[in-house]
Amino acid sequence: MKPFDWQNEKRLAKTTSPVNMLAKIGRRGQLTIPKAIRERFGLEEGHSLAFYVDGDGIRVRPVTKDIFDWVGAFELPEEWKGLSWEEIMAKTRQEMADHIARQGR
């Protein structure tokens, strides 16, 4: 990991966002999000965040609860039960491709 570039960070803070703060990672890998950030994005206990690798940095974005509300909302076809997540995703992609092909797209 590259050392943190404080001079560059100060420059970026002036140009990208009015809220730039530091947080430390705890012993178990937990991160406390500063209050100003939580308030700005309406984050509360139980909300989810998505982490993205961006070059040599990390982007963090709030994820709406709605995405996770769909988990378990659909019943798997009987023949798919017992398959791995990767197998289910491969079958889903194939069915989507077949559907699009039938539509003539």
Helices and strands as residue ranges (DSSP letters): H 6-16, H 35-41, E 48-54, E 57-63, H 65-69, G 78-80, H 85-102
